[in-house]
Amino acid sequence: MNSDHPIARPTIAVALNYDEESAPRVTAKGQGDIAEHIMAIARANNIPLQENPELVKVLVELELGSQIPEALYLAVAEVIAFAYLLRGKFPKNWDTDTGTK
């Protein structure tokens, strides 16, 4: 193998929608050009992107439109919290001075 030519891993992307009423749903997923398109749409709409290869490997196996399984709630909650904080959005009744409800 020539070290001048590293092997490129395919890009994989999964988009989630969280309506704050029910579990997040898979709204888009794909590899390669489709993944790049999903990420371009997110960037164009100022939707935060987070890289988490292990989580994406699991999420990409879910059917489009399906809710994430309960086993993934914590991992996905961390992603959603990250996106909320980037936007300056906090949970209802959140005290921004103390960081608590």
Secondary structure by P-SEA (a helix, b strand, c coil): cccccccccbbbbbbbbbcccccccccccccaaaaaaaaaaaaaacbbbbbbaaaaaaaaaccccccccccaaaaaaaaaaaaaaaacccccccccccccc
